[in-house]
Amino acid sequence: MRKLVLATIAMSALCFSSLVAEAETKTFDSPKIGDIRLDWCVNWGMGCGEPAATAWCKTSGYDHAVDAKQAPDIGASSPTKLIATGEVCDQSYCDGFASITCATAELPAPLPTTPEPSEADASTPLPQVAETSNETFKNPMHEGVRLNWCFSGTSGCGKKAAEAWCAQQGFSTAKDFKYVSGVKPTIEIGTGKTTKKAGKGFSRVTCVK
């Protein structure tokens, strides 16, 4: 019986080592969807960076991305494709990936055991830590059109328009925002008016919870 138990333990250890060994990573340079470079964002101005990289890794048989390097402003020379919709971005402000490192899932670490609190510990409440969450959106869209720099006409440009857009995304305010010229068409968030003439649009907006 003792030999059987030892053999079982040895076999379990071997299986565990085999599972750990299955976890692997691989780096892909200039990742593409078909023949077109992968866009930096999952959708227009949303899910940029790691979410887009992880989505691409999953299509390549991996579980998630562990590293991603940006290739900024490549759209004019190397158009990029959005992984969510298949739409192509061929403007100079379109970003892609220089490389993505994908990984298979590793075995989760065992959960730490938490000792029961003593009576003294239970009488002292733990401090509350406020959570904050920022998210940066590249080339933000409103109703499928690039967001105009102004809220309405020539008023509310920059801050007001950015704050209104962040509010629609479920955030409390806008922390940072930048514009780019020569964008067309654009839409005013205050009026819903679409302008086909090239003008200023947001290149990125950072929203805050």
C-alpha positions as CSV (number, residue, x, y, z in Angstrom):
1,M,0.0,0.0,0.0
2,R,2.9,2.4,0.9
3,K,4.4,1.8,-2.6
4,L,1.1,2.5,-4.2
5,V,0.7,5.8,-2.4
6,L,4.2,6.9,-3.2
7,A,3.7,6.0,-6.9
8,T,0.4,8.0,-6.9
9,I,2.1,11.1,-5.4
10,A,5.0,10.8,-7.9
11,M,2.5,10.6,-10.8
12,S,0.6,13.6,-9.6
13,A,3.8,15.6,-9.3
14,L,4.7,14.6,-12.9
15,C,1.3,15.7,-14.2
16,F,1.5,19.0,-12.4
17,S,5.0,19.6,-13.9
18,S,3.6,18.8,-17.3
19,L,0.8,21.3,-17.0
20,V,3.2,24.0,-15.9
21,A,5.5,23.3,-18.8
22,E,2.5,23.7,-21.2
23,A,2.4,27.4,-20.4
24,E,4.3,29.3,-23.1
25,T,4.8,32.7,-24.7
26,K,5.4,33.8,-28.2
27,T,6.2,37.2,-29.7
28,F,4.7,38.3,-33.0
29,D,6.2,41.2,-34.9
30,S,3.8,43.5,-36.8
31,P,0.7,41.4,-36.1
32,K,-1.9,41.4,-38.9
33,I,-5.4,40.5,-39.6
34,G,-5.1,38.8,-43.0
35,D,-2.7,41.0,-45.0
36,I,-3.5,44.2,-43.0
37,R,-1.8,45.4,-39.8
38,L,-3.8,45.0,-36.6
39,D,-5.2,48.3,-35.3
40,W,-4.3,49.5,-31.8
41,C,-7.9,49.5,-30.7
42,V,-10.7,46.8,-30.6
43,N,-13.2,49.4,-31.9
44,W,-13.0,53.0,-32.9
45,G,-11.3,54.7,-29.9
46,M,-12.3,51.9,-27.5
47,G,-10.4,48.9,-26.0
48,C,-7.0,50.2,-27.1
49,G,-3.7,48.5,-26.3
50,E,-4.0,45.3,-24.1
51,P,-7.6,44.5,-24.9
52,A,-6.9,44.6,-28.6
53,A,-3.7,42.6,-28.2
54,T,-5.5,39.9,-26.1
55,A,-8.4,39.7,-28.6
56,W,-5.8,39.0,-31.3
57,C,-3.9,36.5,-29.2
58,K,-7.1,34.5,-28.7
59,T,-7.6,34.3,-32.5
60,S,-4.1,32.8,-32.7
61,G,-4.8,30.1,-30.2
62,Y,-3.4,31.8,-27.1
63,D,-5.2,32.9,-23.9
64,H,-4.0,36.5,-23.4
65,A,-1.4,39.1,-24.2
66,V,1.4,39.7,-21.7
67,D,3.2,42.5,-23.6
68,A,2.4,44.9,-26.5
69,K,4.4,47.6,-28.2
70,Q,2.7,50.4,-30.2
71,A,3.5,51.4,-33.8
72,P,2.0,55.0,-33.8
73,D,0.7,56.9,-36.8
74,I,1.2,54.2,-39.4
75,G,-2.2,54.3,-41.0
76,A,-1.2,56.4,-44.1
77,S,1.6,54.0,-45.1
78,S,0.3,50.8,-43.5
79,P,-3.5,50.8,-43.0
80,T,-4.7,49.1,-39.8
81,K,-7.8,46.9,-39.3
82,L,-10.1,46.9,-36.3
83,I,-10.4,43.4,-34.8
84,A,-14.0,44.0,-33.7
85,T,-15.5,45.2,-37.0
86,G,-12.9,44.6,-39.7
87,E,-13.0,48.3,-40.6
88,V,-9.8,49.7,-42.0
89,C,-8.2,52.9,-40.8
90,D,-5.9,54.5,-43.5
91,Q,-5.3,58.0,-41.9
92,S,-2.0,59.2,-40.6
93,Y,-3.2,59.2,-37.0
94,C,-4.1,55.4,-37.1
95,D,-1.9,53.3,-34.7
96,G,-1.0,49.7,-35.0
97,F,1.2,47.2,-33.0
98,A,4.9,46.9,-33.4
99,S,4.8,43.6,-31.6
100,I,2.5,41.4,-29.3
101,T,3.6,38.7,-26.9
102,C,0.9,36.1,-26.4
103,A,0.8,33.5,-23.7
104,T,-1.1,30.4,-22.8
105,A,-2.9,30.3,-19.4
106,E,-0.8,29.4,-16.5
107,L,-2.1,27.4,-13.5
108,P,-3.6,29.8,-11.0
109,A,-1.7,30.4,-7.7
110,P,-3.3,28.8,-4.7
111,L,-5.5,31.2,-2.8
112,P,-3.9,32.4,0.5
113,T,-5.6,31.2,3.7
114,T,-6.9,34.1,5.8
115,P,-6.9,33.5,9.6
116,E,-10.0,34.2,11.5
117,P,-9.9,37.8,13.0
118,S,-9.5,38.0,16.7
119,E,-11.9,39.9,18.9
120,A,-9.5,42.8,19.1
121,D,-9.1,42.9,15.3
122,A,-12.9,42.7,14.8
123,S,-13.5,45.7,16.9
124,T,-11.2,47.9,14.7
125,P,-12.7,48.6,11.3
126,L,-10.4,48.5,8.3
127,P,-9.8,51.9,6.6
128,Q,-11.8,52.4,3.4
129,V,-9.7,53.1,0.3
130,A,-11.3,55.0,-2.5
131,E,-10.9,53.5,-5.9
132,T,-10.3,55.5,-9.0
133,S,-10.4,54.4,-12.6
134,N,-9.1,56.2,-15.7
135,E,-9.4,55.1,-19.3
136,T,-8.0,56.7,-22.4
137,F,-10.0,56.5,-25.6
138,K,-8.1,56.9,-28.9
139,N,-10.1,58.7,-31.8
140,P,-13.4,58.8,-29.8
141,M,-16.5,58.3,-31.8
142,H,-20.1,59.5,-31.3
143,E,-22.9,57.6,-33.2
144,G,-20.3,56.1,-35.4
145,V,-18.6,59.4,-36.4
146,R,-15.4,61.0,-35.1
147,L,-16.1,63.4,-32.2
148,N,-15.9,67.1,-33.0
149,W,-13.6,69.2,-30.9
150,C,-16.6,71.6,-30.1
151,F,-19.8,70.9,-28.2
152,S,-21.9,73.0,-30.5
153,G,-20.8,75.2,-33.4
154,T,-17.8,77.1,-32.1
155,S,-18.8,76.9,-28.4
156,G,-17.9,74.5,-25.7
157,C,-14.7,73.4,-27.5
158,G,-12.3,71.0,-25.8
159,K,-13.3,70.6,-22.1
160,K,-17.1,70.8,-22.4
161,A,-17.3,68.4,-25.4
162,A,-14.9,66.0,-23.7
163,E,-16.8,66.0,-20.4
164,A,-20.1,65.4,-22.2
165,W,-18.6,62.5,-24.2
166,C,-17.1,60.9,-21.0
167,A,-20.5,61.2,-19.2
168,Q,-22.1,59.2,-22.0
169,Q,-19.5,56.5,-21.5
170,G,-20.4,56.3,-17.8
171,F,-17.5,58.4,-16.4
172,S,-17.8,61.4,-14.2
173,T,-15.5,63.8,-16.1
174,A,-12.6,64.2,-18.5
175,K,-9.1,64.4,-17.2
176,D,-7.2,65.0,-20.4
177,F,-7.9,65.5,-24.1
178,K,-6.1,66.3,-27.3
179,Y,-7.2,67.3,-30.8
180,V,-6.0,66.7,-34.4
181,S,-6.8,68.8,-37.4
182,G,-8.0,67.7,-40.8
183,V,-10.6,65.2,-39.5
184,K,-13.7,64.5,-41.6
185,P,-16.5,63.9,-41.0
186,T,-17.0,64.9,-37.4
187,I,-20.1,65.2,-35.2
188,E,-21.0,67.7,-32.5
189,I,-22.0,65.9,-29.3
190,G,-24.2,68.8,-28.2
191,T,-26.4,69.0,-31.4
192,G,-25.7,65.7,-33.2
193,K,-24.8,67.8,-36.3
194,T,-22.4,66.1,-38.7
195,T,-19.8,68.3,-40.5
196,K,-18.3,66.8,-43.7
197,K,-15.8,69.6,-44.0
198,A,-12.3,68.8,-42.5
199,G,-11.9,70.3,-39.1
200,K,-10.8,69.6,-35.5
201,G,-11.6,66.3,-33.9
202,F,-10.5,64.6,-30.7
203,S,-7.4,62.4,-31.1
204,R,-7.8,61.1,-27.6
205,V,-9.8,61.6,-24.4
206,T,-9.0,60.3,-20.9
207,C,-12.1,59.8,-18.8
208,V,-12.2,59.5,-15.0
209,K,-14.7,57.6,-12.9
